[in-house]
């Protein structure tokens, strides 16, 4: 997600509005042991005014079924006041292609 934010918001993380990870949740269905090579996938489960819920899957390299999945809730806040603010428009536009309608937020 951080790479996606950087890609669509020049200057991030040194911007006046920033995303804060308000919640993370993952369930591991198989062990992932060191030094396993992993790949991650994400989608947008919900795109609100000031928050985004992203579904995340963690895959052992080359496998089609996720070893773990969950979600992350990011809330955009004003850096000075820590109050929620609307997601910056360039970030919103960058997240829209990954939006999947009708997906429960806890099981991507």
Secondary structure, DSSP 8 states (H G I E B T S, - for coil): -HHHHHHHSTTTTSSSEEEEEEEEEEEESS---TT--EEEEEEEEEE-SSEEEEEEEEEETT-SS-SEEEEEEEEEEETTT--B----HHHHHHHHTTB-TT--TT--
